[in-house]
Amino acid sequence: MRKKVLIFIHKSLGELDWIAPFIKSKEAEVFDFSIYLNKMGDSYAEKKEIIGRYGLDKENVILLNNANYSKSFYKLIDKRLQKLKKTTGFFKPLAKYLRLRNAKELAYSEDFDFIFRDYQLRYVYELSCFLRVNRKAKVIVFPHAIAIPRINTQFVVDKRPPDVKIDLWIENSSKAYQLPDIRDVFYVTGAPGLSSFYNLEGLFDPGSSNVLINTRNEFDLHGCTKEAALERFDQVLAFCEQKGLIAQIKHHPRDHELYLYRDIQKKYTCAVEYTGTLTNISMKFRACLSFFSTSGLFLTARKVPVFDITPYVPFSEFNLSALHYSDAEGRLTNDLMEIGVQERLIDLEDLFTMGVLAELSEKQFSSLIKCFPANSNRLVASKLEELSV
């Protein structure tokens, strides 16, 4: 019997970035996948377009239609019960009973062997219904994109053992924080989206005129101000224009103020928006210039040198978070620079120093493999087989 897998994606394509390469791998051909996109795409047609963009229109992949699993009447009742549960535990059994009854009326499938959920462990009505009618399914917590979560951040549950079923917690890297009380279910597989690239042809070409620029949607949380970031963006585009480089700009998918970047882009003929995903990119690049983001690792995996262009504030002026800390020189830094997969950009002229680019290409690629294991698809598939015994 082929094992059936539900991939529940709540609201971030970052999770699809992580899981899509695994679903497309040879190792995953023994599984049948159902994908539920909860808050992405306003219609079934738009959701299908997203699935197609990720290359997931395969024979062993089904996109579930949200209309069959979510009715406003049931969600309203559940929302009220969730509020009541906070004041008295009396309503907890009632809420569970109604979710089970409602789920069955809404034709929720009851035969999943595995259910994948993201590691924020948030309560979502539809996911709760799937879990309620699939009591024997193994629950797999999987990463958001290629992050290295640390304690005391919004990306990781708190120190207490989470009050949800977890049979396996997949992590990208051994450097990620692991909850002490459930450390026995943690398993480092690396990221399929990275290791799938390791044996492919590199995209680094020091003679290419293309430079990828990753922007971001949050600033204070990541060590700089919005004004300083936009000024740096302007400076980088001005440099590219002057030097004859083409700036392929990849904006953050959840940025609701893109007009701020686009107002700057309008001034430069070198600025081109890259709208594809970094998991299937094939263009050659001289380098990647990135505001703080793990998305640059997709380029590192293809041997493109990645520079961090964030205009960091002095360490003494930063409200500490676990994503950033002080380096040996007292500057604000982060894991990506400290483990050697990104380099702090001091001088844009380095983009024309072939020796620097070539050295960083090899150094960063080597550091990446040390932190994010190869053969991720095989590791994930073998672990699922182990759980199914």
C-alpha positions in Angstrom: 0.0 0.0 0.0 1.3 3.4 -0.9 1.6 5.8 2.0 -0.6 8.9 1.9 0.8 12.2 3.0 -1.0 15.5 3.8 1.0 18.6 3.4 -0.7 21.4 5.3 0.6 24.9 4.3 -1.0 27.6 6.5 0.0 31.0 5.1 3.6 31.0 4.0 5.1 29.8 0.7 8.3 29.4 2.7 7.0 26.0 3.7 6.3 25.1 0.1 9.8 26.2 -0.8 11.1 23.6 1.7 8.8 20.7 0.9 8.4 21.0 -2.9 11.8 19.7 -3.9 11.2 16.6 -1.7 7.8 16.0 -3.3 9.4 16.1 -6.7 12.3 13.8 -5.8 12.7 10.2 -6.8 12.7 9.2 -3.2 9.2 10.6 -2.8 7.7 8.7 -5.7 6.5 5.9 -3.3 4.1 8.4 -1.5 0.8 10.0 -2.6 0.6 13.6 -1.6 -2.4 15.8 -0.9 -1.6 19.5 -0.5 -3.8 22.0 1.4 -3.0 25.7 0.8 -4.9 27.4 3.6 -4.3 31.2 3.0 -2.6 31.3 -0.3 -4.6 32.0 -3.5 -8.1 33.4 -3.3 -9.6 30.7 -5.5 -8.9 27.1 -6.4 -7.6 28.2 -9.8 -5.1 30.5 -8.2 -4.0 27.7 -5.8 -3.5 25.4 -8.8 -1.3 28.1 -10.4 0.9 28.2 -7.3 1.2 24.4 -7.4 2.1 24.5 -11.1 4.7 27.3 -10.5 6.5 24.9 -8.1 6.3 22.0 -10.5 4.0 20.0 -8.3 1.5 19.1 -11.0 2.4 15.5 -10.8 0.5 12.2 -10.9 1.1 11.5 -7.2 0.1 15.0 -6.1 -3.5 16.2 -5.4 -4.4 19.8 -4.6 -7.3 19.8 -2.1 -10.2 22.2 -2.7 -10.7 24.4 0.4 -14.4 24.7 -0.4 -14.9 21.1 0.7 -13.2 21.6 4.0 -14.1 25.0 5.4 -17.6 26.2 6.1 -18.1 29.6 7.8 -20.9 28.2 10.1 -18.6 25.6 11.6 -15.6 27.9 11.8 -17.8 30.5 13.7 -18.8 27.9 16.3 -15.2 26.7 16.7 -14.0 30.3 17.1 -16.4 30.9 19.9 -15.5 27.7 21.6 -11.7 28.5 21.4 -12.4 31.7 23.3 -14.5 29.9 25.9 -11.8 27.3 26.4 -9.4 30.1 27.6 -11.8 30.8 30.5 -12.9 27.3 31.4 -11.6 23.9 30.5 -15.2 22.6 30.5 -15.6 23.4 26.8 -12.4 21.6 25.6 -14.1 18.2 25.2 -17.1 19.8 23.5 -14.7 21.6 21.0 -13.0 18.3 20.2 -16.3 16.6 19.7 -17.7 19.3 17.4 -14.5 19.4 15.3 -14.7 15.6 14.8 -18.4 15.8 13.8 -18.0 18.8 11.6 -14.9 17.3 10.0 -16.8 14.1 9.0 -19.7 16.1 7.7 -17.3 18.1 5.5 -15.8 14.9 4.1 -12.3 15.2 5.6 -10.2 12.3 4.5 -9.5 9.8 7.3 -6.7 7.7 5.8 -3.6 9.8 5.9 -0.5 8.1 7.2 1.5 11.3 7.7 0.5 14.9 8.3 3.1 17.7 7.7 2.6 20.9 9.7 4.9 24.0 10.1 6.9 24.5 13.2 5.1 27.5 14.6 2.5 25.0 15.8 -0.3 27.5 15.5 -4.0 26.5 16.0 -5.8 26.4 12.7 -9.4 25.0 12.4 -8.9 23.1 9.2 -5.6 21.5 10.4 -7.2 20.6 13.7 -10.0 18.8 11.8 -7.6 16.8 9.7 -5.7 15.8 12.9 -9.0 15.0 14.7 -10.1 12.4 12.1 -6.6 11.1 11.4 -5.7 10.0 15.0 -3.3 7.3 13.8 -1.4 9.6 11.4 2.2 10.4 12.2 2.6 14.2 12.6 5.7 15.7 11.1 6.8 19.2 12.0 8.8 20.7 9.2 10.8 23.9 8.7 9.9 27.2 7.2 12.1 27.5 4.1 15.7 27.2 5.1 15.7 29.0 8.4 17.9 28.2 11.5 15.4 28.9 14.3 16.7 30.0 17.7 15.0 30.2 21.0 13.0 33.3 22.1 12.1 34.2 18.5 8.7 34.3 16.9 9.8 31.3 14.8 10.1 28.9 17.7 7.6 27.7 20.3 8.5 28.6 23.9 10.5 26.5 26.4 7.5 24.5 27.6 6.7 21.2 25.8 4.1 21.9 23.1 0.7 20.6 23.8 0.3 19.0 20.4 1.1 15.6 18.9 4.6 15.4 17.3 6.1 12.2 16.0 9.0 13.8 14.2 10.5 17.3 14.2 12.6 17.9 11.1 15.4 20.5 11.3 17.6 22.0 8.6 20.7 22.2 10.7 22.1 21.0 14.0 22.6 24.6 14.9 18.9 25.1 15.2 17.4 25.3 18.7 15.8 22.1 19.9 13.2 22.0 22.7 14.8 20.0 25.5 11.6 18.1 26.5 11.0 16.7 23.0 14.6 16.6 21.8 14.2 12.9 21.1 11.9 13.6 18.1 14.3 16.1 16.4 16.0 14.9 13.3 18.4 16.9 11.1 17.8 16.3 7.4 19.1 19.5 5.9 16.8 21.2 3.4 15.7 19.4 0.2 15.7 22.7 -1.7 19.4 23.1 -0.9 20.8 19.5 -1.2 18.9 19.0 -4.4 21.2 21.7 -5.9 24.5 20.3 -4.6 25.2 18.1 -7.6 23.8 20.5 -10.2 25.8 22.8 -12.4 26.7 25.9 -10.5 25.2 29.3 -11.5 28.3 31.3 -10.6 29.8 33.2 -13.6 32.2 36.0 -12.6 31.7 37.5 -16.1 27.9 37.6 -15.9 26.3 41.0 -15.8 23.5 39.6 -13.6 23.4 40.4 -9.9 20.5 39.1 -7.8 19.2 41.4 -5.1 17.0 40.0 -2.3 15.0 42.6 -0.5 13.0 42.1 2.8 9.8 43.3 4.4 11.0 43.9 8.0 13.8 46.1 9.2 14.0 46.9 12.9 13.7 43.2 13.8 16.7 42.5 11.6 19.1 45.2 12.7 18.5 48.2 10.5 16.0 51.0 9.9 13.7 51.2 6.9 15.2 54.5 5.8 18.7 53.1 5.9 17.7 50.0 4.0 16.0 52.0 1.2 19.0 54.3 1.0 21.3 51.2 0.6 19.0 49.8 -2.1 19.2 53.1 -4.0 23.0 53.1 -3.7 23.3 49.5 -4.9 21.1 50.2 -8.0 23.0 53.4 -8.7 26.3 51.3 -8.7 24.8 48.6 -11.0 23.6 51.3 -13.4 27.0 52.9 -13.5 28.9 49.6 -13.9 26.6 48.1 -16.5 25.2 45.4 -14.3 21.6 44.1 -14.5 19.9 44.0 -11.1 17.6 41.1 -10.9 15.4 42.0 -7.9 13.7 39.3 -5.9 11.2 41.0 -3.5 10.0 39.4 -0.2 6.7 37.6 -1.0 4.9 39.1 2.0 6.0 42.7 1.6 3.0 45.0 1.7 5.0 48.1 1.0 6.6 47.2 -2.3 5.9 50.6 -3.7 8.8 51.9 -1.5 11.3 49.7 -3.4 9.5 50.3 -6.8 9.6 54.0 -6.4 13.4 53.7 -6.3 13.5 51.1 -9.1 11.8 53.5 -11.5 14.9 55.7 -11.6 17.1 52.9 -13.0 17.0 51.1 -16.3 19.2 48.3 -14.9 16.4 47.2 -12.4 14.4 44.1 -13.4 12.0 42.3 -11.0 12.6 38.5 -10.8 9.2 36.9 -10.2 10.1 33.2 -10.3 11.0 31.1 -7.3 14.6 30.6 -6.2 14.1 26.8 -6.1 14.0 26.5 -9.9 16.3 29.4 -10.9 18.6 28.8 -13.9 20.1 32.2 -14.6 23.9 32.7 -14.3 24.9 35.3 -11.7 28.1 37.2 -10.8 26.8 37.5 -7.1 23.8 37.8 -4.9 23.3 40.9 -2.8 20.9 40.2 0.1 19.4 42.1 2.9 19.3 39.7 5.9 17.6 36.6 4.7 18.1 32.9 4.4 16.8 33.0 0.8 20.4 33.7 -0.4 21.3 30.1 0.6 19.5 28.9 -2.6 22.2 30.8 -4.5 25.0 29.5 -2.2 23.9 26.0 -3.0 24.5 26.8 -6.7 28.0 28.3 -5.8 26.9 32.0 -6.3 28.8 34.1 -3.7 26.3 35.9 -1.4 27.0 39.3 0.2 24.9 40.7 3.1 24.2 44.4 2.2 22.1 45.2 5.3 23.1 48.6 6.8 23.3 47.3 10.3 23.0 49.7 13.3 25.8 49.5 15.9 25.4 46.5 18.2 24.9 48.8 21.2 21.8 50.4 19.6 20.1 47.2 18.7 17.2 45.7 20.8 18.6 42.2 21.1 16.9 39.2 19.5 18.1 35.7 19.1 18.6 36.2 15.3 21.4 38.7 15.8 24.2 39.1 18.2 27.7 40.7 18.6 30.6 39.3 16.6 34.3 39.2 17.7 34.7 42.8 16.6 31.6 44.1 18.4 29.5 44.4 15.3 25.9 43.2 14.8 26.0 39.8 13.1 24.0 36.7 12.6 24.4 33.0 12.0 24.6 33.2 8.2 27.7 35.4 8.4 29.2 33.5 11.3 29.0 30.0 9.8 30.5 31.4 6.6 27.6 31.1 4.1 27.3 34.9 3.6 29.9 37.7 3.6 29.5 41.2 4.9 29.8 43.5 1.9 32.2 46.3 2.6 32.9 47.6 -0.9 30.7 47.2 -3.9 33.9 47.2 -6.1 34.5 43.7 -4.7 31.9 42.6 -7.3 34.6 43.2 -10.0 37.4 41.4 -8.1 37.3 38.0 -9.7 39.6 36.4 -7.1 37.4 37.5 -4.2 34.3 36.2 -6.0 35.8 32.8 -6.8 37.2 32.3 -3.3 33.9 33.1 -1.7 32.1 30.8 -4.1 34.0 27.8 -2.9 34.3 28.8 0.7 30.6 29.5 1.2 29.5 26.3 -0.7 31.8 24.3 1.6 30.4 25.9 4.7 26.9 25.3 3.6 27.3 21.5 3.1 28.8 21.3 6.6 25.7 22.9 8.2 23.0 21.6 5.9 23.5 17.9 5.1 23.5 16.4 1.6 21.0 13.7 0.6 18.1 15.5 2.4 15.4 13.7 0.3 16.8 10.3 1.2 17.0 11.2 4.8 13.4 12.4 4.9 12.0 9.4 3.0 13.9 6.9 5.1 12.7 8.5 8.3 9.1 8.3 7.1 9.5 4.7 6.3 11.0 4.1 9.7 8.0 5.8 11.3 5.5 3.7 9.3 6.9 0.4 10.6 
